Amino acid sequence: MFVIGIDGGGTKTIAILVSSTGEIVAQATGGTSNPNSIGIDEAKNELLKLVHSLSIQNPKAYKNVVSVFAGLSGIESPKYKEEMKQILQNQLPEIAVTIDNDAVIALFSGTFGEPGVVQISGTGSVTYGLDSKGNRHRVGGWGYLIGDEGSGYAIGRAGLHAAFLEKDNRGPSTEISTLLLEYFQVKQIDSMIPLIYGERARTTIASLSKIVMLAADHRDQVALEIIKYQSQQLGEQITALIQISTFQLEGKIPVVLTGGVMNRSDLLLNDIVKTLKDHGINQVEVTVPKLPPVAGAVIAAFQAVNKNLDKISFQNRFLEDYV
Amino acid sequence: MFVIGIDGGGTKTIAILVSSTGEIVAQATGGTSNPNSIGIDEAKNELLKLVHSLSIQNPKAYKNVVSVFAGLSGIESPKYKEEMKQILQNQLPEIAVTIDNDAVIALFSGTFGEPGVVQISGTGSVTYGLDSKGNRHRVGGWGYLIGDEGSGYAIGRAGLHAAFLEKDNRGPSTEISTLLLEYFQVKQIDSMIPLIYGERARTTIASLSKIVMLAADHRDQVALEIIKYQSQQLGEQITALIQISTFQLEGKIPVVLTGGVMNRSDLLLNDIVKTLKDHGINQVEVTVPKLPPVAGAVIAAFQAVNKNLDKISFQNRFLEDYV
């Protein structure tokens, strides 16, 4: 029994063909499949190309696919969602095809298909919840110009801001300034401006979060304060989601932390958890999943055909194969 | 004796032909003359068109022009500055032609040509100082993604942020939300997102500062706090400039507040002055000029040929004519 899991993000799309024991028998990566970025026709093509690639890599397993689950960004529009479903259903008739947003698969990569809360913090940030009644909730995710607190963008921007405050004699000395000069290969802080502003400003700034984290590793006080504040913001967003009156979950609430920033969860975790506790939220189980989001799509694909997985052995086998 | 004053901003360029008594005998307005936005050739054309228009409007006064002063944005590059000077000098040979940045003329519109500090707060913000030795200093002005504290953009962004915090149950109720829904003609706060993000996001957000100010007029606490914080940021920037070790000025330092945000200086002035005082800066004279920046260019043009103006009568006459 095989399924296809698809993770469609803002910059790339990953599709994998996996057995219920977690064996990955085919894997393909393409560009973004976000219809808001590239148009619906291009997005459909991207999905088809990837599925086609899986079929060629392992025709035998492909014939035994029983379910497809795609977690896609940019499918808030019901029309887009339906079109994406149709294109996959036409390609794989008579099997279960589900399209959902990419936050759900990120959640499932940590909860193995159970409800809970996921905090995604990559270039942008969003908090997403699925409760035991199947209700969905969202906090944040307003984009880089308005919010995206606790995102790579927010951390990178705060680092830049600190460097310019130091330059203007308005803020304390920070190693971030030195690291930025080195990173951009310039001699003066102002010289970074034309290198930052441009079409890719958002991702350029988000990538500077790594510089802030490096400075924090060196115990730079300004960097540590930025990380602390942004972690608190993430904690506040998770709190807001859990406190939404219609959010219902019995027992401990799983809180899954994912996205590029969480590669450095060692720097953020304590302050996130502390913020939750400060708000009286103790009944949570915070995890940083070992599995990538696309594994959440695979888990959801098995769930769609009522196939229970042996969690630990599935995870271990999957991670052996996953590139 | 007539001079030409030119104010070249990010969206429009104004040129006027004025007598030493402040009588405006010709006035022309064109698009931006910022070479970084439209290229140097287009920028030069824009200046020529305006000067040509002045010459047609009043050929007699034009023949008696003794000096031209242009305060232009985007001429940090010495090459651009020289090219802009040449194009005007070719057009008006044998008379004094000066090109300077647009912050200087904003300063002079408040100091009548004397050194001092100018805080510009329009779509963006920058603090600029000219000391008694002719040294120039700058604080802030890093653009909307990194800083621009106290700008229209910063105020508008803070207003949006407050509305989204309220929506997410993370912040207090604010009239800003109601006013934003009305302004964008939408029913839900999220529905604003596609209307905000786009090519003109920066100016769209900056224009929302008016909404924050309207809410502040109604004594909305969130709006009042935004205005207070942003005013403090302006005060901090002015403080940083005055504290730059090489900035030298005897007696009271003139501090000129200009730009679109300062149309509502009634809301900002107290907290700006209080912030300066909190930093021990008392020897300042803070003014919001009645004259527009282009008048600063006119004053500088007369100064370039050593012509002293009768300040008050010049100002009154100028404002009678200025449209």
Interface residues (C-beta under 8 A of the other chain):
Chain A: V139 G140 W142 G143 L145 I146 G147 R157 L160 H161 F164 D168 N169 R170 D190 I193 I196 Y197 A201 I205 E236 Q237 A240 Q243 I244
Chain B: V139 G140 W142 G143 L145 I146 G147 R157 L160 H161 F164 D168 N169 R170 D190 I193 I196 Y197 A201 I205 E236 Q237 A240 Q243 I244
